[in-house]
Amino acid sequence: MPVGVKGYLDNVIGNSKDHKFHMTVNGKDLPLTPVKFHEEQKLGGGKSAMAVDMKGVVGKVYEIDFVTSGGVVTDGKIRKINGKAL
């Protein structure tokens, strides 16, 4: 089992045919490539959050917040697109 956000993404991307991380947004597949990992934030209760900037195939940069519990990714949500909050 991969530990932490980087381990999770390495595992998912390594097992993807196109070596991208895929999210579904508005019913459409969004293939992404990580470009920057932000500092991990402790949330308490064994939970942490880490933002990752990921580039889409059309050039937009998505900031995705991943939440971990005990080192396992439990959630991921897009917070910003091209630096602008949703």
Buried (B, 14 or more C-beta within 10 A) or exposed (E): EBEBBBBBBEBBBEEEEEEBBEBEEEEEEBBBBBEEBEEBEEEEEEBBBBBBBBBBEEEEBBBBBBBBEEBEBEEBEBEBBEEEEE
